[in-house]
Amino acid sequence: MRPQAVGGLSEGARPPPRTIDYRWDVSSLELPPGTRVSLLAVAGDYLPQTGKSEPRQLLIVTPEELHDRLAGRQELILAELTRLLALQRDARTHVAAAEARLGRSGRLEQADIDRLQAAELAQREVSRG
């Protein structure tokens, strides 16, 4: 039987990550728009060991700047969804054409197989999107 570390964790095991919610009212700092604040978390234990998070950047913006940024991101998302929809429709057209040929002649030609493979790749891209 392997020895247990303090707290019931086996040797070499890592404890599960913990989430700590902390609300920080930055408005009390009265930072002007354009200010960048670097944040990182540091945690210590009983050994004593410490660990640091990756730094995070906080950019102070005006409500108008936030609105513009969100609108820009929404435009990018809409453009990507439009592109994926076009890919999906094109793939469906290729599949429908192959189904029709198979129904009429009972076999597929190499061009049909190539289009079906292209449709499969397009479908994978749509799924990733």
C-alpha positions in Angstrom: 0.0 0.0 0.0 1.3 3.4 -1.0 1.7 6.1 1.6 -0.8 8.9 1.6 0.2 12.6 1.6 -1.4 15.0 4.1 -4.9 15.7 3.1 -5.5 12.2 1.6 -3.7 12.8 -1.7 -1.5 10.0 -3.0 2.2 10.8 -3.6 2.6 12.9 -6.8 -1.1 13.6 -7.1 -2.2 17.2 -7.6 -5.2 18.6 -5.8 -8.2 19.6 -8.0 -8.1 23.3 -9.2 -10.1 25.7 -7.0 -12.0 28.7 -8.3 -12.2 31.8 -6.1 -14.6 34.5 -7.0 -13.5 38.0 -6.0 -15.3 41.1 -7.0 -13.1 44.1 -7.3 -14.7 47.5 -7.8 -12.1 49.2 -9.9 -14.2 52.3 -10.3 -13.0 53.4 -6.9 -9.5 53.8 -8.3 -10.8 56.4 -10.8 -8.5 55.1 -13.6 -8.7 57.0 -16.9 -9.7 55.2 -20.1 -6.6 53.7 -21.8 -5.0 52.6 -18.5 -3.7 49.1 -18.5 -3.5 47.1 -15.3 -1.6 43.9 -15.0 -3.0 41.3 -12.6 -1.7 38.0 -11.4 -2.7 35.7 -8.5 -0.2 34.2 -6.1 -1.0 31.3 -3.8 0.9 29.7 -1.0 0.7 26.5 1.0 1.9 25.2 4.3 5.3 23.9 3.0 5.8 27.0 2.2 5.6 26.9 -1.6 4.1 29.5 -3.8 2.6 29.5 -7.3 1.8 32.3 -9.7 -0.8 32.6 -12.4 -0.1 33.9 -15.8 -0.4 37.7 -15.8 -3.7 39.1 -17.1 -4.2 42.5 -18.6 -7.1 44.7 -17.7 -7.8 47.7 -20.1 -9.9 50.5 -18.9 -12.3 51.6 -21.6 -15.2 53.9 -22.0 -18.7 52.5 -22.5 -18.6 53.7 -26.1 -15.3 51.8 -26.7 -16.7 48.7 -25.1 -19.8 49.0 -27.4 -17.5 49.4 -30.5 -15.4 46.4 -29.5 -18.4 44.2 -28.9 -19.9 45.3 -32.3 -16.6 44.5 -34.0 -16.5 41.0 -32.5 -20.1 40.4 -33.4 -19.3 41.3 -37.0 -16.4 38.8 -37.1 -18.7 36.1 -35.6 -21.4 36.9 -38.2 -18.8 36.8 -41.0 -17.5 33.4 -39.8 -21.0 32.0 -39.5 -21.9 33.2 -43.0 -18.7 31.5 -44.4 -19.5 28.3 -42.6 -23.1 28.3 -43.8 -21.9 28.7 -47.4 -19.5 25.8 -46.9 -22.4 23.7 -45.4 -24.7 24.5 -48.3 -22.0 23.7 -50.9 -21.2 20.4 -49.2 -25.0 19.6 -49.2 -25.2 20.3 -52.9 -22.4 17.9 -53.7 -24.0 15.2 -51.5 -27.4 15.7 -53.1 -25.8 15.5 -56.6 -24.1 12.2 -55.7 -27.3 10.8 -54.3 -29.2 11.7 -57.4 -26.5 10.1 -59.7 -26.5 7.0 -57.5 -30.3 6.8 -57.6 -30.3 7.1 -61.4 -27.4 4.9 -62.4 -26.7 2.8 -59.3 -23.1 3.9 -59.3 -20.8 6.8 -58.7 -18.1 8.2 -61.0 -14.7 9.3 -59.8 -15.8 13.0 -60.0 -18.7 12.2 -57.6 -16.3 10.5 -55.2 -13.9 13.5 -55.3 -16.8 15.9 -54.6 -18.0 13.7 -51.7 -14.5 13.8 -50.2 -14.4 17.5 -50.6 -17.8 17.7 -48.9 -16.5 15.6 -46.1 -13.6 18.0 -45.6 -15.9 21.0 -45.7 -18.2 19.3 -43.2 -15.3 18.8 -40.8 -14.4 22.5 -41.1 -18.0 23.4 -40.4 -18.0 21.1 -37.4 -14.8 22.7 -36.1 -16.3 26.2 -36.7 
